[in-house]
Amino acid sequence: MNKERLRRTVMYAAGNNPGLIQNAAIYGADSVIFDVEDSVSVAEKDSARQLVYHALKSLKFPCEIGVRINHISTPWGYKDLEYLLPAKPDYIRLPKGESGDEIRDIDKIITKAEEECGFEPGSIKIMVSIESPKGLRNAYEIASASPRMIAIAIGGEDFAASLKTEKTRGNTITGGRELYVARSMIVFAAREAGIQAIDSVFSDMRDEETLINEVALVKELGFDGKSCVNPRQIDIIHQVFTPSDKEIDYAHRVLNVFKEALANNSGVIALDGKMIDMPMVIRAERVLAIASAAGVYQKEESI
């Protein structure tokens, strides 16, 4: 499982809902998380854990599947790992991450489970949600704590609550301003560690316009994708994170003029009257890589 695989959408499915678990992957999300944490009451933790285990063992899913466990400081976290790792989810999603030690602890448990079950070493990955100032302060430590780490995410509602404020909405600093610094720091930590950054859930299912604005903002900040809880949000999020025909065409032209300049030993590279430098080439390569992964561009056509 590649750390750079497409994760425009990471959709939660409650681990105590059989119908939702069975059908969650058919809506087209890039990644689905079966949740045995917040969406499951204390009384249903055991039954949800069993349901998710049997779903992972018996069903074939068309996309990446993770499991959000309870934090290991709770009475259920280690039991979640013990019970669910033999079912081999693609990754474990840890909520409320606050230190690298937590990740290293989980890494050891996963390593033992892989050995005991005969799984390929390193095949089960880790994704962590940052939901507090302490977690944010340790974001890079968390992001780099294990080679299993594929992404860090921000839990927007929980983070805002930890700041003793509310999560606001909008597509500029004046909307969502309480998370602006935290979001940026999440991206910084993820990029330094070489992993992905995933934004938080947008909870108003009816407000598509503000959802589009928020997705556009976090894309501009550098996020790779966004969490969601409703299938209706998937296409909207994908539309923003997937390069447009115009972006693909421009990226292809940038790489063409770059290739021509290299062939001609030219020291000056320009396109449409604008200088082309290496950061623009890197961005163009990324646009085409995302477009190829999303199925809107044929990889064999790339430079």
C-alpha positions as CSV (number, residue, x, y, z in Angstrom):
1,M,0.0,0.0,0.0
2,N,1.6,3.2,-1.3
3,K,1.9,6.2,1.1
4,E,1.1,8.3,-2.0
5,R,-2.0,6.5,-3.1
6,L,-5.1,8.5,-3.8
7,R,-7.0,9.5,-0.6
8,R,-9.1,12.4,-1.7
9,T,-11.9,11.0,0.5
10,V,-11.7,9.0,3.7
11,M,-15.2,8.0,4.7
12,Y,-16.3,6.8,8.1
13,A,-18.8,3.9,8.5
14,A,-20.1,3.1,12.0
15,G,-18.8,-0.3,13.1
16,N,-22.1,-1.3,14.6
17,N,-24.2,-0.9,11.4
18,P,-24.1,-4.1,9.3
19,G,-25.8,-2.5,6.3
20,L,-23.5,0.5,6.3
21,I,-20.4,-1.7,6.6
22,Q,-21.5,-3.9,3.7
23,N,-22.3,-1.1,1.4
24,A,-19.8,1.6,2.5
25,A,-17.2,0.9,-0.2
26,I,-19.7,1.1,-3.1
27,Y,-20.0,4.8,-3.1
28,G,-16.6,5.5,-4.5
29,A,-14.6,6.9,-1.6
30,D,-10.9,6.4,-2.0
31,S,-10.6,5.0,1.6
32,V,-13.2,3.8,4.1
33,I,-12.8,3.6,7.8
34,F,-14.9,1.2,9.9
35,D,-15.3,3.1,13.2
36,V,-15.5,1.3,16.6
37,E,-14.7,4.6,18.5
38,D,-17.0,7.7,18.6
39,S,-19.9,6.3,16.6
40,V,-20.2,3.2,18.8
41,S,-21.6,3.4,22.4
42,V,-19.8,1.7,25.3
43,A,-22.5,-1.0,25.4
44,E,-21.9,-1.9,21.8
45,K,-18.1,-1.9,21.7
46,D,-17.7,-5.7,21.7
47,S,-20.4,-6.4,19.1
48,A,-19.1,-3.7,16.8
49,R,-15.6,-5.1,17.1
50,Q,-16.9,-8.6,16.2
51,L,-18.9,-7.2,13.3
52,V,-16.0,-5.4,11.8
53,Y,-13.7,-8.4,12.2
54,H,-16.1,-10.7,10.3
55,A,-16.6,-8.1,7.6
56,L,-12.9,-7.8,7.0
57,K,-12.5,-11.6,7.0
58,S,-15.4,-12.4,4.7
59,L,-16.1,-9.5,2.4
60,K,-14.0,-8.2,-0.6
61,F,-13.9,-4.4,-0.7
62,P,-13.0,-2.3,-3.8
63,C,-11.1,0.3,-1.9
64,E,-8.7,0.8,1.0
65,I,-10.2,-0.2,4.4
66,G,-9.0,1.1,7.7
67,V,-10.3,0.7,11.3
68,R,-10.6,3.6,13.8
69,I,-9.9,2.0,17.1
70,N,-10.5,3.5,20.5
71,H,-7.4,5.2,21.9
72,I,-5.0,2.9,23.7
73,S,-5.5,4.9,27.0
74,T,-9.2,3.7,27.1
75,P,-10.3,0.3,28.3
76,W,-11.0,-0.8,24.7
77,G,-8.0,0.3,22.6
78,Y,-5.7,-2.6,23.1
79,K,-8.6,-5.0,22.9
80,D,-9.5,-3.5,19.5
81,L,-6.0,-4.1,18.2
82,E,-5.8,-7.7,19.6
83,Y,-9.1,-8.6,18.0
84,L,-9.0,-6.7,14.7
85,L,-5.4,-7.0,13.5
86,P,-5.8,-10.7,12.6
87,A,-8.5,-9.6,10.2
88,K,-5.8,-7.5,8.4
89,P,-7.2,-4.1,7.8
90,D,-5.2,-1.9,5.5
91,Y,-4.5,0.5,8.3
92,I,-5.3,1.4,11.9
93,R,-6.7,4.9,12.5
94,L,-5.7,6.1,15.9
95,P,-7.8,9.0,17.3
96,K,-6.5,11.7,19.6
97,G,-2.9,11.0,18.9
98,E,-0.6,13.0,21.2
99,S,2.9,11.4,21.2
100,G,5.3,9.3,19.2
101,D,5.4,6.8,22.0
102,E,1.8,5.8,21.3
103,I,2.6,5.1,17.7
104,R,5.7,3.1,18.5
105,D,3.6,1.1,21.0
106,I,1.0,0.3,18.3
107,D,3.8,-0.5,15.8
108,K,5.2,-3.2,18.1
109,I,1.7,-4.7,18.5
110,I,1.1,-4.7,14.8
111,T,4.5,-6.2,14.1
112,K,3.8,-9.1,16.5
113,A,0.3,-9.7,15.0
114,E,1.9,-9.7,11.5
115,E,4.4,-12.3,12.6
116,E,1.8,-14.5,14.3
117,C,-0.6,-14.3,11.4
118,G,2.0,-14.7,8.6
119,F,1.2,-11.4,7.1
120,E,3.8,-9.5,5.0
121,P,5.9,-7.4,7.4
122,G,4.9,-3.7,7.4
123,S,1.7,-4.4,5.4
124,I,-0.7,-2.9,8.0
125,K,-0.2,0.8,8.2
126,I,-1.1,3.6,10.6
127,M,-3.0,6.9,10.3
128,V,-3.3,9.2,13.2
129,S,-5.8,12.0,14.0
130,I,-4.5,15.1,15.8
131,E,-7.2,16.5,18.1
132,S,-5.5,18.6,20.7
133,P,-2.8,21.3,21.2
134,K,-0.5,18.6,22.7
135,G,-1.0,16.4,19.6
136,L,-0.3,19.4,17.4
137,R,2.9,20.3,19.2
138,N,4.1,16.7,18.7
139,A,2.7,16.4,15.1
140,Y,6.1,15.8,13.4
141,E,7.1,13.3,16.2
142,I,3.9,11.4,15.6
143,A,4.1,11.6,11.8
144,S,7.7,10.2,11.8
145,A,7.4,7.7,14.7
146,S,7.0,4.7,12.4
147,P,7.5,3.6,8.8
148,R,4.0,2.4,9.0
149,M,2.6,6.0,9.1
150,I,0.8,6.9,5.9
151,A,-1.0,10.1,7.0
152,I,-1.9,12.4,9.9
153,A,-5.3,14.1,10.0
154,I,-6.9,16.9,11.9
155,G,-10.1,16.2,13.9
156,G,-11.7,19.6,13.5
157,E,-14.5,19.5,16.0
158,D,-12.5,17.9,18.7
159,F,-9.6,20.3,18.1
160,A,-11.9,23.3,18.3
161,A,-13.4,21.9,21.5
162,S,-9.9,21.5,23.0
163,L,-9.4,25.2,22.3
164,K,-12.7,26.0,24.1
165,T,-14.2,27.5,21.0
166,E,-16.4,26.4,18.1
167,K,-15.6,25.3,14.6
168,T,-16.6,28.0,12.1
169,R,-17.1,27.6,8.4
170,G,-15.8,29.3,5.2
171,N,-13.3,29.4,2.5
172,T,-11.0,32.1,3.9
173,I,-9.1,32.8,7.1
174,T,-12.3,34.5,8.3
175,G,-14.1,31.2,8.1
176,G,-12.5,28.3,9.9
177,R,-10.0,30.7,11.4
178,E,-9.7,28.8,14.7
179,L,-8.2,25.8,12.7
180,Y,-6.1,27.8,10.2
181,V,-2.8,27.5,12.1
182,A,-3.4,23.9,13.2
183,R,-4.3,22.9,9.6
184,S,-1.1,24.5,8.3
185,M,1.0,22.8,11.0
186,I,-0.5,19.4,10.2
187,V,0.5,19.9,6.5
188,F,4.0,21.0,7.5
189,A,4.5,18.0,9.8
190,A,3.2,15.6,7.2
191,R,5.3,17.0,4.4
192,E,8.5,16.9,6.6
193,A,7.7,13.2,7.4
194,G,6.9,12.3,3.8
195,I,3.3,11.3,4.5
196,Q,-0.1,12.6,3.6
197,A,-2.3,15.1,5.4
198,I,-6.1,14.6,5.6
199,D,-8.6,17.3,6.7
200,S,-11.5,16.9,9.0
201,V,-15.2,16.1,8.5
202,F,-17.6,18.8,7.3
203,S,-20.7,18.0,9.3
204,D,-23.5,20.0,7.6
205,M,-24.8,17.6,5.0
206,R,-27.1,20.2,3.4
207,D,-24.6,23.0,2.9
208,E,-22.8,22.0,-0.3
209,E,-21.6,25.5,-1.2
210,T,-19.7,25.9,2.1
211,L,-18.4,22.3,1.8
212,I,-16.9,23.2,-1.7
213,N,-15.4,26.3,-0.2
214,E,-13.8,24.4,2.7
215,V,-12.4,21.7,0.4
216,A,-10.9,24.4,-1.9
217,L,-9.3,26.0,1.2
218,V,-7.7,22.9,2.5
219,K,-6.5,21.9,-1.0
220,E,-4.8,25.3,-1.2
221,L,-3.2,24.7,2.2
222,G,-1.7,21.4,0.9
223,F,-4.0,18.7,2.2
224,D,-4.3,15.5,0.2
225,G,-7.9,14.7,1.1
226,K,-10.8,15.2,3.4
227,S,-12.7,12.9,5.8
228,C,-16.4,12.6,5.4
229,V,-19.4,10.7,6.9
230,N,-22.0,11.0,4.2
231,P,-21.7,9.4,0.7
232,R,-23.3,12.5,-0.8
233,Q,-20.1,14.5,-0.1
234,I,-17.8,12.2,-2.0
235,D,-18.3,13.5,-5.5
236,I,-18.1,17.1,-4.3
237,I,-14.8,16.5,-2.6
238,H,-13.4,14.5,-5.5
239,Q,-14.3,17.2,-7.9
240,V,-12.2,19.7,-6.0
241,F,-9.2,17.4,-5.4
242,T,-9.1,16.0,-8.9
243,P,-7.2,18.1,-11.5
244,S,-9.4,19.8,-14.1
245,D,-8.8,19.4,-17.8
246,K,-7.3,22.8,-17.8
247,E,-4.9,22.0,-15.0
248,I,-3.9,18.7,-16.7
249,D,-3.3,20.4,-20.1
250,Y,-1.1,23.1,-18.4
251,A,0.9,20.5,-16.4
252,H,1.5,18.6,-19.6
253,R,2.7,21.7,-21.4
254,V,5.0,22.6,-18.6
255,L,6.7,19.2,-18.7
256,N,6.9,19.3,-22.5
257,V,8.7,22.7,-22.5
258,F,11.0,21.5,-19.7
259,K,11.9,18.3,-21.7
260,E,12.6,20.4,-24.8
261,A,14.8,22.8,-22.8
262,L,16.8,19.9,-21.4
263,A,17.2,18.4,-24.8
264,N,18.4,21.8,-26.2
265,N,20.6,22.6,-23.2
266,S,18.6,25.8,-22.8
267,G,19.1,27.8,-19.6
268,V,15.9,29.7,-19.9
269,I,12.5,28.0,-19.9
270,A,9.3,29.9,-20.5
271,L,5.7,29.1,-21.2
272,D,3.0,31.6,-22.2
273,G,5.5,34.4,-21.3
274,K,6.1,33.0,-17.8
275,M,9.3,31.6,-16.5
276,I,9.2,27.9,-15.7
277,D,11.4,26.8,-12.8
278,M,11.8,23.5,-10.9
279,P,9.0,24.0,-8.4
280,M,6.6,24.4,-11.3
281,V,7.9,21.3,-12.8
282,I,7.4,19.4,-9.6
283,R,3.9,20.7,-9.3
284,A,3.1,19.7,-12.8
285,E,4.4,16.2,-12.2
286,R,2.2,16.0,-9.1
287,V,-0.9,17.2,-11.0
288,L,-0.4,14.4,-13.6
289,A,0.2,11.8,-10.9
290,I,-3.0,12.7,-9.1
291,A,-4.9,12.8,-12.4
292,S,-3.6,9.4,-13.4
293,A,-4.5,7.9,-10.1
294,A,-8.0,9.4,-10.4
295,G,-8.4,7.9,-13.8
296,V,-8.8,11.2,-15.7
297,Y,-5.4,11.1,-17.4
298,Q,-3.5,8.2,-19.1
299,K,-0.2,7.8,-17.3
300,E,1.6,6.5,-20.4
301,E,1.1,9.9,-22.0
302,S,3.1,11.7,-19.3
303,I,6.6,13.0,-19.8
